[in-house]
Amino acid sequence: PEIRSSSEVYGHADAVLPGVPIAAAIGDQQAALFGQTCFAPGEAKCTYGTGNFVLLNTGTKPVRSAHGLLTTVGYRFGDEEPVFALEGSIAATGSAVQWLRDQLGLIGDAAESEALAARVDDTEGVCFVPAFSGLFAPYWRSDARGAIVGLSRYHTAAHIARAALEAICYQTRDVAEAMARDAGTSPDSLKVDGGVTANALCMQLQADILGVPVSRPAVAETTALGAAYAAGLAVGLWRSTSELRANWREDRRWQPAWSQDRRDEGYARWKAAVDRSLNWVSVS
């Protein structure tokens, strides 16, 4: 197949919509990166669904990961040089909340996880590693299995629910730490999208655990938006990425509130919990 850019007119949908151009071809997570207008090296986005995906723009030179990430093409405009990204995929994020609902019966729907977790101010030492089918980036350990550690008779369903939300955020930090080691830079904020971003407590925890602001856009469907942006550039609806940046709107921003000591202590506890999830099954 001929290699083409992400943003150009490939043909027209004459059989269905005569005269309408087909003008964008871009992958799912790359489209979300584009829709979040992460056009400069060092800008990053995270899409939260059943799993979640973090992409960091690394510019026109591919960065070969030595820390468990994927090197991918982000996008390419016409005849310009392609832009590359580092990608980290996480297996269980929204599915961890679904497990609380469907397997444990702690909540009636996913939205209830926020209210339940908000009943306590801290997990009081509980960590939940949702390695239901192993761990993806940056560990790539198929021998890992889920674990809830640090329990005492004092702990309640609220502590477990809060630990599940923290697990989403700690897994994102694992990927962010790997990106910093590979690319030599860390984003000064994280743009977020996907269903889990409706959980305000989870997004506040994400800001606290990463130590940078977390920003949710006004248009939640960033993958579709990114494909529309790429097509619009190809047909002249927009003339530059600067216009796309001007078009992007923030809906809400969460600022980190934890002290550095609390952040470091929590992350050390998370890493210890991950260690205890490993080597649970034999991998042939």
N, C-alpha and C positions, 0 to 999 in steps of 0.2 A: 504493500500500500504506500501511496505517496504521503510524505509527511507534510502537513499543512499547519497553519497557525490556528489559534483558538478563536480568532476574530476576523472573519472574512466571508464574503458571499460565496457559498459553495454551489448554489443552484436555487431553484424556486419550487415552491410547493404547488405547482400548477394543477395537479390532479385534484387537490382539495381546495386550495385557496389561490386561484390564479394571480400571478404577479407578486406574491408574498415571498420575500427572500429567506432562505435558510442561511443564517449568518453567524452562528456560534456553535462551536463543538468543544466542550470543556467538561472535565470530570467533576464528579459530585463535590468532593471536598475542595478541589481547586476552584470550583465555581463559588463556593462559600467564602474562600479566601478573597476572591475577586469581589464578591458582593459586599464584603466587609471593608473594601477599599484598602486592603493591606498591600499597597503598591511599593513600599520602601523596604529595603533590607532591615531586618530586625523587628518588623511588625508581625504580629501573630494573632490567630483566631482559634477558638475552640468551639466545636459543634457537639452539643450534648444530645444524645438520643439513647437507644438501648445500650450502645457503647458510646465512646466519644473519641473525637479526632482533633488533634492539635497540629496546626501547620504554621511554620515559621518561614517567612520570605527570606531567602539568603542571597538574592540578587542574581546576576547573570552568570555567576560561576557556581557550578554544583559543589556542595559540601558533602564529602563522603563521610558517613557517620561511622564512628568507632564506638558508639555508646548505645547501640540497640535501636536506632531510628532508621527510617527509610528516606532515601534521597529521591526526590520526584521532580518532574517538570511541573511548575505551577501554571504558567500560561505563556502565550506568545501573541503579540499584536503584529499582524501583517508580516512585513519583512524584518521587523526588529529582532534583536537577540531574545531567545527564550529566557524566562525568569524561573529560577529553581526554588525549591522549598525543602525543608526537612519536615517529615511527618511522623507523628507518634499515634498509634491506634491503641485504644484501651477497650477491653472486652466487656466489662460490666460496670455500667454507670446507672442509667435508668432501670436496667434489669435488676440491679440490687434493690431498688425501691419496689419493683414489681415482686420480688421474692418476699419482701416483708409483707406485702399484701396477699399474694396468692399461696405461698407456702406456710408462712407463719401466722397469717391472719391478724397481724398487729394493727392494720389499717384497712379501711373499706375501699379507698381509692388512693391513687398516688398523691393527690393534693393534700391528703391528711398527714402525710409524712412531715410536712413543715410544722403544722400545729403540734404534733406529737413531739417532735424533736425540740421545739421551742419551750417545752415544759421544764427543761433543764438548761442550765447555763454552760454545762461542760459534760463531756462523756465520763468524767471521773475515772480516767484510765482505761476505759474500754476502747478496743480497736476492732474493726470489722474489715477483714480482707476478703472481698467478694471474688475469689479466684475459683468460680464455679467450674470453669473448663480450662484452668490454667491462667497464667498471667501473660499478657501481651507486652507491648513496649513499656519500658525499655528492658524488661527482664527476659521475655521469651522463654518461659518455663512452663512446659506442658505437664510437669509433674506436680505443680502447685494445686492446692484445693482450698476452698473457702474456710475461713477461720474467724471465730469471735473470741478474742482473748482479753484477759484482765477482769473477768467477771467476779463479782462477790454477791452475797445475798442482798446487799444494799441496792444493787442496780435494778433498773426497771426497763420496761419497753421503750420509754423515752430515751434512755441512754443508748440503747441499741439503734433506735431510729436516727439519733444524732450521729452515732458512729458510722452509719450507712452514708449519710450526707457527707461527713468528713472524708470517707473513703473515696468518694467521687473526686473530691478536691485534692486529696493526697496523691491519687494516681495521676492527676493532671500535673501536680508539682513534680512527680518523678520524671515525666516527659520533659517538662520545662527545664529541669536540672540537666538532663541529657543534652537538650538543645544548647544550653549555655556552654557545656563542655565542648560540643562539636563546633559550634559557630563562633564561640568566643564572645557572645553577646546575649543579653537577656532583654526581652521586651519591657518597656516601661509601663505598659498596660496590656490587658488581654481583652480582645473583643470576643463576645460570646453570643451563641445562638443555639436554637434547638429547644425541645420541650422542657428540659430540666431548668432552663433559665426562668421559667415561671415561678420557681421556688426561690423566693427572695432570701430566705435563710441560707440556702445552699450557696447562692452567689455571694453573700456576705462572707461565708466561710471560705469560699474560693479566694476572695480578696485577702482575707486574714492569713490564709495558709501560704499564698504566693508572695504576699507583701507588696503587691502592686494593685492599682485600681482595676476593676472589672467593669466593662462597658457593654450594655445591651442595646442593640439598634431599634429604631422605631419599626422597621420592617423585619419581622422575625424570619421570613422565608428567604434567607440569604442565598441559598443555592439557586433558587429560581431567579432571584434578583441579579446574581452574578452572571447567569447565562443571558439575561436581558441586557445587562450592561455591555457584555462582550458583543452581542448582536447590534446594539445601538451604536457602538463605536464603529463597527464595520460599515454601517449604512449612513453614517454621518449625523445620527440623532444627537450624539455627543461628539465633541472634537478631541477631547483629551481626558486623561485620568484626573486632572485637576477639576474638571467639571463634575466628574463622578464623586470626588471627595466632597465637593460643595453640596451635592445632592444627598449625601449620606446624613442621617439624623440619629442622634442618640436619644434613647427612651429613658434609660436609667443608668446611674453609675454607683458602684459600691466602692468605698474607700477602706483600705485595711485599718483595723482597729487593734489588733493584737500587738503586744510588745515583741521585740525580737527574741527575747528569752522564751516567751510562750511559744512562739513560732518554732524555734529550734527544738524545744523540748517535745512538742507535739510531733514534729517530723522524725525525731530520733525514735520515739515510741512507735510510730508507723513503720519505720524500717525494721525495728525489732519484730513487729507483728508479721511483716512480710517474710522474714527469715523463718518464722515458725510455720508458715503455710507451705514451705517447700518440701520436696522429697516425700510427698504423701502417697503417690502412686508410682508404680514402676513403668518406665517408658522404654519400650523395646526398640 
